[in-house]
Amino acid sequence: MKIIFLDFDGVLNSYSDRPKVAPFVINGHIGLYPEKIDLLNKIIAETKASIVVSSAWRGGRSVNDLQIILADAGFKYSQSVIGKTSTHYIGNFPQLARGLQISDWITNGKSLYNIKVDDFIVIDDESSGLTELGELFFQINGQTGLTLEDAEEIIKRLNS
């Protein structure tokens, strides 16, 4: 199974537009942009990957809640959202938490959910704790969010 560990803020929206979308702030998060969701639809359609949410949006929300949020934003493959990483820090290194949470999910996903992770990619605008993943980490420019060029490179990486 191909897995995308997906961040939302800075990926499915952009920080440069934050002042323009202030009315669409929900629980401290700016809204998801339809054009970014369309690119996510393209990625899933062409890779058949499943999504594990690693975004801060996962806090206090179930996988079903995250599926609904994405579906309401125009995501056509909400059932491809199969999980979320832990919201707990692992060890005494909060700056490394996301990378450790992803590693923990991969390990537990194999045993708890009987999921064989054949390939994965992490899509995030923040690099802290993720750069050691090398090609498995795809950093998005948070000022622009996900672009067509990004989507095409992600598709290429997951399908290679």
N, C-alpha and C positions, 0 to 999 in steps of 0.2 A: 504494500500500500504506500502511495506517495502522500506525504503530509506537508502541509504548509502551516507553520507557526506564524500567526498573523497578529500584528499590531494594528490598531485603528487610527489613533490620532497621529497625524503626520504622514499617514499612508492613504487612508480612505477619506482624508480631508487635508487641508494644508494650513500651516501656521500663518502664512502671509495673508490669508483671507480672514483670519480670526476677527478683526474689527468689523468686517462686513457681515459676518454671520452671527454676531452676538445675540440677536433675538432667538437663535436656534440652539442655544446652549441648554443641554439637558443633563442634570446631575453633574455639572462641572465639565461636561464634554461638549465640544462643538459638534454640529451635525455631520452626518456622512454625506458626501457629495455624489450625486447620481453618476457623473462622468467617471468617478473613481470606482464606483460599484460596477459600472459597465465593464471596466477593465478587469475587475475581479471575476466577473462572469466569464469573460474571454479566457482568463487563465484557467479557470476550473473546466470550462468546456473543452479546452485543448489539452489539458493534462490529466483530467479525471482525478485530481488530487482531492484529499479530504483536508478539512481545516481544523486546527486546534487553536483556539483563541489564546494569545499570550498578552493581549492588550489589558491595560488597567480597567477597561470596560467590563472585564470578567468579574471583578470584585462585587460580591453580593448578588450576582446573577447566575441563574442556572444555564446550562447549555441550551435548553429550550428558549429561555429569554433572549439569548444571543442570536439564536436562529430567527426569532421573531423580529428583533431589531434590524438584522440584515435584510430579511424578507421585506419588511416595511420600507427599507431604503431602496428596494429594487433588485436585491440579490435573488437570482433564479434558482440557486442551488443550496438553499438554506439547510437541507438535509445532509449536505456534505460537511456541515459543522458537527464534528463528532466528539469534541471535548474542549477543555480549557485547562491551562496550566494552573498549578497551585498559586494562591495569593500569599503564601507564607514565605518568609525569607528562609533560606537554607544556610545554616552556619552563621558566622558573624560578618558576612560580607554583603550588605544590602546592595552595593553597587554591582555585584555580580549576580544578583538574584534571578534576573530573567534567564540568563544562560543556564544557571543551575536548575531553575524550574523546568526549563525545556528538557534538559538532560534527565531530570527526574521523571518527567512525563514519558519520555521515550522508554526508559527502563520499566516503569510501571505499566505503560501501555502494552508492552509485550507480555507481561505476566497477568495483570489484572483484567485487561480487556481482550486478551487473546488476539492482539493486533500485531502483525508482522510489518514493521516499518522498513520498507525496501529503500526508500529515499525520502529525504526531507529537505526543506529550505526554510529559513527564518526570514520573514519580511518585516523590517522594522526601520524606523528613522533614527533610533538611538543605538549606538554601538557598544555601550558599556556592558561588558560581560559577554559579548557576542563575537567580537573580532577573531577570537581563537578558533571559530568555526570555519574560517577561510571561505571557500566557495559556497559553503552551505548557508552563509549569511549574506543576504542581499539588502544593502542599506539604501533606503529611500531618502531623498532630499525632502525633509519635513516642510520646507518652504513651498514646495510645489505639490507634494503628495505623489502618489503613484502616477506614472506617465505611460504612454503607449510604448515608448522605448523600454521602460522598466518591465512592463508586462511581457513584451516579446523576449527579453533576456531571461526572465523567470521561466517562461514556457520552454525556451531552448534548454535551460539548465535542467529542468525537471524531466524533459523528454529525451535527454541525451543518455 
